[in-house]
Amino acid sequence: KVYARSTGEYAQITQPPVSGRARCGGQRVGEMEIWAIHAYNAAYTLQEFLTIKSDDPEGRNDTFTAIVNGEHIHRSNSRTTHRASYTQLTAITELQGLCLDIQSLHLAK
């Protein structure tokens, strides 16, 4: 499951939002919720949930800066479009540890 919310604390190592209301934690988005959102063709919402609102600190900072400065966020020009999140890199690394040659044509490390 993935935790997501707009602002607040983030875990030191893996960078997802902290959990729990007392710590202004994020709301969990599980597999069933992901599929339900996908069924409504909300691709950009899913992209936000699984990257900049989850464990992509650079994308999160870029997006926050653009919003504060009143700039538009162009997804095609955004660095977050082709950059792997920590979770994606972890999954790829674990699969490579199983001697599977995993390479992505769209994600940059």
GUMIFI-966869 format. One line per 10 residues: number of its first residue (from 1); their letters; for each residue y, x, z of N, C-alpha, C, O. Coordinates in nm, 2 decimals, decimal comma, always signed. Layout:
N
NUM	A	Y X Z Y X Z Y X Z Y X Z | ...;
REM end
This chain:
109
1	KVYARSTGEY	-0,12 +0,08 +0,00 +0,00 +0,00 +0,00 +0,12 +0,09 +0,00 +0,12 +0,20 +0,04 | +0,23 +0,03 -0,05 +0,36 +0,10 -0,06 +0,46 +0,03 +0,02 +0,47 -0,09 +0,02 | +0,54 +0,11 +0,09 +0,65 +0,05 +0,17 +0,78 +0,06 +0,09 +0,80 +0,16 +0,02 | +0,87 -0,04 +0,09 +0,99 -0,03 +0,01 +1,10 -0,11 +0,09 +1,07 -0,22 +0,15 | +1,23 -0,06 +0,08 +1,35 -0,13 +0,12 +1,47 -0,06 +0,07 +1,45 +0,05 +0,02 | +1,59 -0,11 +0,09 +1,70 -0,05 +0,02 +1,75 +0,08 +0,09 +1,77 +0,18 +0,02 | +1,78 +0,08 +0,22 +1,83 +0,20 +0,28 +1,76 +0,22 +0,42 +1,70 +0,13 +0,47 | +1,78 +0,34 +0,47 +1,72 +0,37 +0,61 +1,65 +0,50 +0,61 +1,66 +0,58 +0,52 | +1,57 +0,52 +0,71 +1,49 +0,64 +0,73 +1,38 +0,65 +0,63 +1,32 +0,55 +0,59 | +1,34 +0,78 +0,60 +1,22 +0,80 +0,52 +1,13 +0,90 +0,59 +1,18 +0,99 +0,66;
11	AQITQPPVSG	+1,00 +0,90 +0,57 +0,91 +0,99 +0,63 +0,94 +1,13 +0,57 +0,98 +1,15 +0,46 | +0,92 +1,23 +0,66 +0,96 +1,37 +0,62 +0,88 +1,43 +0,51 +0,94 +1,48 +0,42 | +0,75 +1,41 +0,51 +0,66 +1,48 +0,41 +0,65 +1,40 +0,29 +0,67 +1,45 +0,18 | +0,60 +1,28 +0,30 +0,56 +1,20 +0,18 +0,68 +1,12 +0,12 +0,67 +1,06 +0,01 | +0,79 +1,10 +0,19 +0,91 +1,03 +0,15 +0,90 +0,88 +0,14 +0,99 +0,83 +0,08 | +0,80 +0,81 +0,18 +0,81 +0,66 +0,17 +0,90 +0,62 +0,29 +0,91 +0,69 +0,39 | +0,95 +0,49 +0,28 +1,02 +0,44 +0,40 +0,94 +0,43 +0,52 +0,82 +0,41 +0,51 | +1,00 +0,45 +0,64 +0,92 +0,44 +0,76 +0,88 +0,29 +0,78 +0,93 +0,20 +0,72 | +0,78 +0,27 +0,87 +0,73 +0,14 +0,89 +0,78 +0,08 +1,02 +0,81 +0,16 +1,11 | +0,78 -0,05 +1,03 +0,82 -0,11 +1,16 +0,96 -0,16 +1,16 +1,06 -0,09 +1,12;
21	RARCGGQRVG	+0,98 -0,28 +1,21 +1,12 -0,34 +1,22 +1,21 -0,26 +1,31 +1,33 -0,25 +1,29 | +1,15 -0,20 +1,42 +1,24 -0,13 +1,52 +1,30 -0,01 +1,45 +1,41 +0,04 +1,50 | +1,24 +0,05 +1,35 +1,29 +0,16 +1,29 +1,36 +0,13 +1,15 +1,38 +0,22 +1,07 | +1,39 +0,00 +1,13 +1,45 -0,05 +1,00 +1,35 -0,01 +0,89 +1,40 +0,04 +0,79 | +1,23 -0,03 +0,91 +1,13 +0,01 +0,81 +1,12 -0,09 +0,69 +1,18 -0,19 +0,69 | +1,05 -0,04 +0,59 +1,03 -0,11 +0,47 +0,92 -0,22 +0,47 +0,85 -0,23 +0,57 | +0,92 -0,30 +0,37 +0,82 -0,40 +0,36 +0,71 -0,35 +0,27 +0,73 -0,29 +0,17 | +0,58 -0,37 +0,31 +0,47 -0,33 +0,23 +0,45 -0,41 +0,11 +0,46 -0,53 +0,11 | +0,42 -0,34 +0,00 +0,39 -0,41 -0,12 +0,25 -0,36 -0,16 +0,23 -0,24 -0,20 | +0,15 -0,45 -0,15 +0,01 -0,41 -0,17 -0,03 -0,44 -0,31 +0,05 -0,48 -0,40;
31	EMEIWAIHAY	-0,16 -0,42 -0,34 -0,21 -0,43 -0,47 -0,20 -0,58 -0,52 -0,17 -0,60 -0,64 | -0,23 -0,67 -0,44 -0,22 -0,81 -0,48 -0,07 -0,85 -0,51 -0,05 -0,92 -0,61 | +0,02 -0,80 -0,43 +0,16 -0,83 -0,46 +0,20 -0,76 -0,59 +0,28 -0,82 -0,67 | +0,15 -0,64 -0,62 +0,18 -0,57 -0,74 +0,13 -0,65 -0,86 +0,21 -0,67 -0,96 | +0,01 -0,70 -0,85 -0,04 -0,78 -0,96 +0,03 -0,91 -0,98 +0,05 -0,96 -1,10 | +0,08 -0,97 -0,87 +0,15 -1,10 -0,88 +0,29 -1,07 -0,95 +0,33 -1,15 -1,03 | +0,35 -0,96 -0,91 +0,48 -0,93 -0,98 +0,46 -0,90 -1,12 +0,54 -0,93 -1,21 | +0,35 -0,83 -1,15 +0,32 -0,79 -1,29 +0,29 -0,92 -1,37 +0,33 -0,92 -1,49 | +0,23 -1,02 -1,31 +0,21 -1,15 -1,38 +0,33 -1,22 -1,43 +0,33 -1,29 -1,52 | +0,44 -1,19 -1,36 +0,57 -1,25 -1,39 +0,65 -1,16 -1,49 +0,77 -1,18 -1,51;
41	NAAYTLQEFL	+0,59 -1,05 -1,54 +0,65 -0,96 -1,64 +0,77 -0,89 -1,58 +0,87 -0,88 -1,65 | +0,77 -0,86 -1,45 +0,88 -0,79 -1,39 +0,86 -0,64 -1,38 +0,85 -0,58 -1,28 | +0,86 -0,58 -1,50 +0,82 -0,44 -1,51 +0,93 -0,35 -1,44 +0,89 -0,25 -1,38 | +1,06 -0,38 -1,46 +1,16 -0,30 -1,40 +1,16 -0,31 -1,25 +1,19 -0,21 -1,18 | +1,13 -0,43 -1,20 +1,12 -0,45 -1,05 +1,00 -0,36 -1,00 +1,02 -0,29 -0,89 | +0,89 -0,36 -1,07 +0,78 -0,28 -1,03 +0,81 -0,13 -1,03 +0,77 -0,06 -0,94 | +0,88 -0,09 -1,14 +0,92 +0,05 -1,15 +1,01 +0,09 -1,03 +0,99 +0,20 -0,98 | +1,10 +0,01 -0,99 +1,18 +0,04 -0,87 +1,10 +0,04 -0,75 +1,11 +0,13 -0,67 | +1,01 -0,06 -0,73 +0,93 -0,06 -0,61 +0,84 +0,07 -0,59 +0,83 +0,12 -0,48 | +0,79 +0,11 -0,70 +0,69 +0,22 -0,70 +0,75 +0,36 -0,72 +0,68 +0,46 -0,71;
51	TIKSDDPEGR	+0,88 +0,37 -0,74 +0,95 +0,50 -0,76 +1,07 +0,51 -0,67 +1,06 +0,56 -0,56 | +1,19 +0,47 -0,71 +1,31 +0,50 -0,64 +1,32 +0,43 -0,51 +1,39 +0,48 -0,42 | +1,25 +0,32 -0,49 +1,25 +0,25 -0,36 +1,13 +0,29 -0,27 +1,11 +0,23 -0,17 | +1,05 +0,38 -0,32 +0,94 +0,43 -0,25 +0,94 +0,57 -0,22 +1,00 +0,61 -0,11 | +0,89 +0,66 -0,30 +0,87 +0,80 -0,27 +0,93 +0,90 -0,37 +0,88 +1,00 -0,40 | +1,04 +0,86 -0,43 +1,11 +0,94 -0,53 +1,25 +0,98 -0,48 +1,35 +0,91 -0,52 | +1,26 +1,08 -0,39 +1,40 +1,10 -0,33 +1,50 +1,14 -0,43 +1,62 +1,10 -0,41 | +1,47 +1,21 -0,54 +1,58 +1,25 -0,64 +1,62 +1,13 -0,71 +1,74 +1,11 -0,73 | +1,53 +1,04 -0,76 +1,57 +0,92 -0,82 +1,65 +0,83 -0,73 +1,74 +0,76 -0,78 | +1,61 +0,82 -0,61 +1,67 +0,74 -0,51 +1,82 +0,78 -0,49 +1,91 +0,70 -0,49;
61	NDTFTAIVNG	+1,84 +0,91 -0,48 +1,97 +0,97 -0,46 +2,06 +0,95 -0,59 +2,18 +0,91 -0,58 | +2,00 +0,97 -0,71 +2,07 +0,95 -0,83 +2,11 +0,80 -0,85 +2,23 +0,77 -0,89 | +2,03 +0,71 -0,82 +2,06 +0,57 -0,83 +2,16 +0,53 -0,73 +2,25 +0,45 -0,76 | +2,15 +0,57 -0,60 +2,25 +0,54 -0,50 +2,39 +0,59 -0,54 +2,49 +0,52 -0,52 | +2,39 +0,72 -0,59 +2,52 +0,78 -0,63 +2,58 +0,70 -0,75 +2,70 +0,67 -0,75 | +2,50 +0,65 -0,84 +2,55 +0,57 -0,95 +2,61 +0,44 -0,91 +2,71 +0,40 -0,96 | +2,54 +0,38 -0,81 +2,58 +0,25 -0,76 +2,72 +0,27 -0,69 +2,81 +0,19 -0,70 | +2,72 +0,37 -0,60 +2,85 +0,39 -0,52 +2,96 +0,42 -0,61 +3,08 +0,38 -0,59 | +2,94 +0,50 -0,72 +3,05 +0,53 -0,82 +3,08 +0,42 -0,92 +3,17 +0,44 -1,00 | +3,00 +0,31 -0,91 +3,03 +0,20 -1,00 +2,98 +0,23 -1,15 +3,03 +0,17 -1,24;
71	EHIHRSNSRT	+2,88 +0,32 -1,16 +2,83 +0,36 -1,29 +2,71 +0,27 -1,32 +2,64 +0,22 -1,23 | +2,68 +0,26 -1,45 +2,56 +0,19 -1,49 +2,44 +0,28 -1,48 +2,45 +0,40 -1,51 | +2,33 +0,23 -1,45 +2,20 +0,31 -1,45 +2,13 +0,28 -1,58 +2,07 +0,18 -1,60 | +2,13 +0,38 -1,66 +2,06 +0,37 -1,79 +1,92 +0,42 -1,78 +1,90 +0,54 -1,76 | +1,83 +0,33 -1,79 +1,69 +0,37 -1,76 +1,64 +0,47 -1,87 +1,56 +0,56 -1,84 | +1,68 +0,46 -1,99 +1,64 +0,55 -2,10 +1,69 +0,69 -2,08 +1,62 +0,79 -2,12 | +1,80 +0,71 -2,02 +1,86 +0,84 -1,99 +1,83 +0,89 -1,85 +1,86 +1,01 -1,82 | +1,77 +0,80 -1,77 +1,75 +0,84 -1,63 +1,64 +0,94 -1,62 +1,54 +0,94 -1,69 | +1,66 +1,04 -1,53 +1,55 +1,14 -1,50 +1,43 +1,07 -1,44 +1,32 +1,13 -1,44 | +1,45 +0,96 -1,37 +1,34 +0,90 -1,30 +1,24 +0,83 -1,40 +1,13 +0,80 -1,36;
81	THRASYTQLT	+1,28 +0,81 -1,52 +1,19 +0,75 -1,62 +1,07 +0,83 -1,65 +0,96 +0,78 -1,66 | +1,09 +0,97 -1,65 +0,98 +1,05 -1,69 +0,94 +1,15 -1,59 +0,87 +1,25 -1,62 | +0,98 +1,13 -1,46 +0,94 +1,22 -1,35 +0,84 +1,15 -1,26 +0,85 +1,03 -1,24 | +0,74 +1,23 -1,22 +0,63 +1,18 -1,14 +0,68 +1,16 -1,00 +0,75 +1,25 -0,95 | +0,64 +1,06 -0,93 +0,67 +1,04 -0,79 +0,56 +1,13 -0,71 +0,47 +1,18 -0,76 | +0,59 +1,14 -0,58 +0,50 +1,22 -0,49 +0,36 +1,16 -0,49 +0,26 +1,23 -0,50 | +0,35 +1,03 -0,49 +0,22 +0,96 -0,49 +0,14 +0,99 -0,62 +0,02 +1,02 -0,62 | +0,21 +0,98 -0,74 +0,15 +1,01 -0,86 +0,10 +1,16 -0,87 -0,01 +1,18 -0,91 | +0,19 +1,25 -0,82 +0,15 +1,39 -0,82 +0,03 +1,42 -0,73 -0,06 +1,49 -0,76 | +0,02 +1,35 -0,62 -0,09 +1,36 -0,52 -0,22 +1,31 -0,59 -0,32 +1,37 -0,58;
91	AITELQGLCL	-0,21 +1,19 -0,65 -0,33 +1,14 -0,72 -0,38 +1,23 -0,83 -0,50 +1,25 -0,85 | -0,29 +1,28 -0,91 -0,33 +1,37 -1,02 -0,39 +1,50 -0,96 -0,49 +1,55 -1,02 | -0,33 +1,55 -0,86 -0,39 +1,68 -0,79 -0,53 +1,65 -0,74 -0,61 +1,74 -0,75 | -0,55 +1,54 -0,68 -0,68 +1,51 -0,62 -0,78 +1,49 -0,73 -0,90 +1,54 -0,72 | -0,74 +1,43 -0,84 -0,84 +1,42 -0,96 -0,87 +1,56 -1,02 -0,98 +1,58 -1,06 | -0,76 +1,64 -1,03 -0,79 +1,78 -1,08 -0,88 +1,86 -0,98 -0,95 +1,94 -1,03 | -0,87 +1,82 -0,85 -0,96 +1,89 -0,76 -1,11 +1,85 -0,78 -1,20 +1,92 -0,74 | -1,13 +1,74 -0,85 -1,26 +1,70 -0,89 -1,30 +1,75 -1,02 -1,40 +1,70 -1,08 | -1,23 +1,85 -1,07 -1,25 +1,91 -1,20 -1,23 +1,82 -1,32 -1,29 +1,84 -1,42 | -1,14 +1,72 -1,30 -1,10 +1,63 -1,41 -0,97 +1,69 -1,47 -0,88 +1,71 -1,39;
101	DIQSLHLAK	-0,97 +1,71 -1,60 -0,85 +1,76 -1,66 -0,75 +1,64 -1,69 -0,75 +1,58 -1,79 | -0,66 +1,62 -1,59 -0,57 +1,51 -1,60 -0,43 +1,56 -1,64 -0,38 +1,65 -1,58 | -0,38 +1,51 -1,75 -0,25 +1,55 -1,80 -0,18 +1,42 -1,84 -0,24 +1,33 -1,91 | -0,05 +1,41 -1,81 +0,02 +1,30 -1,85 +0,12 +1,33 -1,96 +0,19 +1,44 -1,95 | +0,13 +1,25 -2,06 +0,23 +1,28 -2,17 +0,37 +1,23 -2,13 +0,47 +1,27 -2,19 | +0,38 +1,15 -2,02 +0,51 +1,09 -1,99 +0,57 +1,14 -1,86 +0,69 +1,12 -1,83 | +0,49 +1,20 -1,78 +0,54 +1,24 -1,64 +0,56 +1,39 -1,64 +0,48 +1,47 -1,68 | +0,68 +1,43 -1,59 +0,71 +1,57 -1,57 +0,69 +1,61 -1,42 +0,72 +1,53 -1,33 | +0,63 +1,72 -1,39 +0,61 +1,77 -1,25 +0,73 +1,83 -1,20 +0,74 +1,88 -1,09;
REM end
